[in-house]
Amino acid sequence: MKKLLLPLLITSMFVNAKQTTGVGEYRYGPDTSQDVACQIAEERARENAVTKVVGESFEFFTSEHCKNEKCESQKETFREVNGYIQSILSNEKQITKEEGYTNCMSIIKANVELYNEDIALKLYTPHFHLNEEDSLIIRGIVNKPGFITIYNLYNGSYTKIYSEKIINANKEFAIPSGMNKIVAKLSIDEKDSKEVIMVLFTEEFVNSKNKLTTIEMNEFVNELPKHKHRVIKKQLYIMKKGNIL
């Protein structure tokens, strides 16, 4: 009977996994090596396999900065895929040459599984309306101790504005705590601003640059262990003092 233990254990690991095929392509020229191109194609194939099984969710946010009567708008998309490749069953590469470029196609067969949603992070405020010089306070609850880092998306880039350790799980928090403050600011010629606040929870402390482009932020978040972090984004509206919200 002991000989059956390992096969049964291995089988149980794949009970929740689904087998699927993913395809990814990358066109490249003489300045890119075939190995690099096919590595990019394989990453796209892996992503394609995961999204086929678990799908993906999108959130759309708009930033808008108004100077006098002129407003500048920028839209940002937050994309999340809640699954991962558990194992690769086969991996095939196809190289084709076309006029002006070469194409590497990666075709993989893989077992894909959903992430275990074991972090429950909830923020109580759906969006924030503030006057200039008001303090931003973020209230919420999370089921695990860890770290919360707050970023502000403004004018096409993310700025890290605050970080704090959450000691007590399942207990309401208010950030920033103590005498610390996050104060709403507008430039001299701005009458209002529509921005985005991003709240990142991680079980372990992680460090990032103080300022990141949207591409750098997406890469940074995607590299974090999926089951050990959560991201929530909220719209932030700032008005000049004396204006009615």
Sequence and secondary structure as in RCSB ss.txt:
>XXXX:A:sequence
MKKLLLPLLITSMFVNAKQTTGVGEYRYGPDTSQDVACQIAEERARENAVTKVVGESFEFFTSEHCKNEKCESQK
ETFREVNGYIQSILSNEKQITKEEGYTNCMSIIKANVELYNEDIALKLYTPHFHLNEEDSLIIRGIVNKPGFITI
YNLYNGSYTKIYSEKIINANKEFAIPSGMNKIVAKLSIDEKDSKEVIMVLFTEEFVNSKNKLTTIEMNEFVNELP
KHKHRVIKKQLYIMKKGNIL
>XXXX:A:secstr
 GGGHHHHHHHHHTTT EEEEEEEEEEE TTS HHHHHHHHHHHHHHHHHHHHH  EEEEEEEEEEETTEEEEEE
EEEEE  EEEEEEEEEEEEEEEETTEEEEEEEEEEEEEE      EEES SEEEEETT B  EEEEESS EEEEE
EEEETTEEEEEEEEEE STTS EEES TT   B    TTEEEEEEEEEEEEESS     SEEEHHHHHHHHHTS 
GGGEEEEEEEEEEE TT   
